[in-house]
Amino acid sequence: MAVFLTSGSRVIVQGMTGAEGAKHTRRMLRAGTRVVGGVNPRKAGEVVDFDGHVLPVFGTAADAVAATDADVTVVFVPPAFTKDAVVEAVDAGIGLAVVITEGVPVHDTVAFLAHAAASGGRTRIIGPNCPGVISPGRSNAGIIPDDICGPGPIGLVSKSGTLTYQLMHELRDIGFSTAVGIGGDPVVGTTHIDALAAFEADPGTGVIVMIGEIGGDAEERAADHIRAHVTKPVVAYVAGFTAPEGRTMGHAGAIVSGSTGTARAKKEALEAAGVLVGRTPGETAGLLRDLLGRL
């Protein structure tokens, strides 16, 4: 079993004919993802050949769904058009929208999340500003490298794309059930808590790795959820222990106010919930290895 994505997922790419969309469509196909088409209103009716995979281009997400039965979309359109693209995907009834685009105005994110909620919540949105979702050996929707690890028992949820890749590489000999990059913007469609609940319910996930960062209170809220609802062991890393005080760092979501949102506060909250917290990615990987050795 995989989380949010399966080997049977049928994926379209909104923005498939652009440079980034085309590059990552080719990589997703190489990973075994069932990409069934793309969307670009200006190129509707054309086809694109990806090393022998000939994919049609549709004018709208609704047209793509009607023709292919797609249930996942990966969004690579520019920030100014992202809101319309996600709303179009929601209206087409797509179950999972992975929004890779960086620089989406928060107002637009709030608007398309509100639209999804008002439409009955049938579309799970991951992102924006995220690397996507991968279930190694089964499917890959986004930009996570498919060759850095294989399948295994670890479920990973992360705000940071780069740290997602690093932890997957560090633990490549153990492997992952699913890795979910939720994105680092102040407002995102899928939270740590959403992913933790999915991993808790997934029989293929035996242990969970959670990556957070300074700013906001998402990790503290996740700690409360872990204490109340998660029975599987959790190991965490919080980026930002060495960040200088009073300086804006990293993602738009990395905003620290007083002691709220600091790495120390997040570490203390997670440890109080029984989570093992590393101060570096390497230490975090070591904690997980030690934990598995005791199970």
Helices and strands as residue ranges (DSSP letters): E 10-14, H 19-30, E 34-39, G 41-43, E 47-50, E 53-58, H 61-68, E 72-75, H 79-91, E 96-99, H 106-118, E 124-126, E 132-135, E 139-142, E 151-158, H 161-170, E 176-181, H 192-201, E 207-213, H 218-229, E 234-239, H 263-272, E 276-278, H 281-294
